[in-house]
Amino acid sequence: MISLSKPFIGEEEVKAVVKVLRSGQLSQGEITLEFERKFAKYCGMSYAVAFSNATAAIHTALHALDTNEGGEVITTPFTFVASANPILMMRAKVVFADISEDDFCISPQEVQRVINNNTEAIIPVDLFGQIYDYKGLKKVVGKKKIKILEDASQAIGAEQDNIRAGNFGDVGVFSFYATKNLTTGEGGMAVTNSERLVKKMRLFRHHGQLPGKRYEYFELGYNYRMTDIAAAIGLEQLKRIDDFNKKRMKHASLLTEGLKNIPGIIIPNVKKNNKHVFHQYTIRVTKDFGHTRNELGQYLTMKGIGNGIYYPKPLHVYPHFRALGFKKGDFPVAERIANEVLSLPVNPQLTDENINTIIKAIANYAK
Ligand SMILES: *Cc1c(COP(=O)(O)O)cnc(C)c1O
C-alpha cells in the first residue's frame, strides 16, 4: 500500500515525550515556550503562541484582531471547514470570495467584488502548501484598515519571494494535526510581529487570566493551551521539517514530470517566486482523461495507491453556511474545481519507486 499521508515519528520524538512524561510537567510549561521561540525563529517572525489545535488558533487570532459581532470576514469557500468556522464562533459574518483556478487560493479580483466598509478581516489560505497571491490581495486592500489572517495550516516552510509562510498577514496560523507536514498529533501555532496581539492571544488561550496572576480573569477566555508533551514532539519535528519538505518537493517534481503529458490531467501549478511545500499534490482530472475523477480514485485504491479528494464540496453548500443564504452556483470556480481535484501521495516516506508506480498506474489507465 502506498499511503497518501503517513506521519514520521522517530526515536528522538519518542525519547522527548518520555522525558516530558517523567518530568511531571505535562501541561503547558517550559517546553512549550521553547517550541514557541524556535518556531517563531523558523518563520522569521518575532512571536509565536502555541495552541491545542489550529482551529483554536484561528478563533483566538480573530479575537485578537478585534473582530466584531456582525463584522464581515472574507475567506475562501475551497478549504477545510476550520478556516471559516471561527468566523461564526466570533458571531461575525462569513463572506466568501471565489478562488483562482491556477493556485486553488482566494482570488484577489473576487475579494474586490465583496470588500466593503464593513469588511474587518480577510482569511486567505495557503492551500495545499503554496502561499496565496499576497501582492494581489494587498493591492485590493489598499489603505483600508482590514486585517489579514494567513491560514498557513498546510504551508509550514513554504516561501514567496524568499519569505516564509506566516509572514503574509497580521497573524499567521499553522496546524500540527497528524497529517500535516509537521505534526504534534494535535496542535496549532499563531505567529505575529505584534506584541499587542501576542498579549491578547495569550490571555484568550488561558481563560482570560493575566500572566502570572492566577484567578485574575481579565476577560472571557478559553482553554486552548498546548501540552508540553505535544511541544516536545514539535521541537523534534521542527529539526526535520526542511528535510520532510525537500522530499515532498522531490516527489512532486517526479510526479509532474511523469504526468504532465497525459491528456486530461492538469498538474499543480507552482507559481513564480513560490516555494510550494506540497502538503497535498493535487491534480485535476478533466474530460479528456477518458475516465471520471472518481473512477481514477477508485482505480488507484484498487491498485493499492492511496488518494484523496480535498475538498469534495466547497464550504458554502454545507447546511450551516447555506442557512446564511449561500447557495449552489454562488462560487462557480470552487464548485467546478471540487469536482476535478484528486490528491496523490507525496509524503516524505515514499521512495522514487513508489512514485513511478503511481505514474505508471495513471498512464496505463488513461484512455
Ligand atoms: C488542518 C487545517 C485547519 C485546522 O487545523 P486543526 O489543527 O485540525 O484545528 C485549518 N485550516 C486548514 C486550511 C487546515 O488544513
The ligand as an SDF file (V2000), in Angstrom:
LIG
                    3D

 15 15  0  0  0  0  0  0  0  0999 V2000
   -5.8180   21.4000    9.1970 C   0  0  0  0  0  0  0  0  0  0  0  0
   -6.3810   22.7190    8.8570 C   0  0  0  0  0  0  0  0  0  0  0  0
   -7.0060   23.5480    9.8020 C   0  0  0  0  0  0  0  0  0  0  0  0
   -7.3560   23.0950   11.1950 C   0  0  0  0  0  0  0  0  0  0  0  0
   -6.3300   22.5930   11.8810 O   0  0  0  0  0  0  0  0  0  0  0  0
   -6.5890   21.7930   13.2690 P   0  0  0  0  0  0  0  0  0  0  0  0
   -5.2160   21.8090   13.8620 O   0  0  0  0  0  0  0  0  0  0  0  0
   -7.0310   20.4230   12.8700 O   0  0  0  0  0  0  0  0  0  0  0  0
   -7.5790   22.5210   14.0640 O   0  0  0  0  0  0  0  0  0  0  0  0
   -7.4230   24.8100    9.4280 C   0  0  0  0  0  0  0  0  0  0  0  0
   -7.2430   25.2520    8.1720 N   0  0  0  0  0  0  0  0  0  0  0  0
   -6.6830   24.4860    7.2180 C   0  0  0  0  0  0  0  0  0  0  0  0
   -6.5120   25.0420    5.8460 C   0  0  0  0  0  0  0  0  0  0  0  0
   -6.2500   23.1910    7.5240 C   0  0  0  0  0  0  0  0  0  0  0  0
   -5.7100   22.4410    6.5720 O   0  0  0  0  0  0  0  0  0  0  0  0
  1  2  1  0
  2  3  1  0
  2 14  2  0
  3  4  1  0
  3 10  2  0
  4  5  1  0
  5  6  1  0
  6  7  2  0
  6  8  1  0
  6  9  1  0
 10 11  1  0
 11 12  2  0
 12 13  1  0
 12 14  1  0
 14 15  1  0
M  END
$$$$
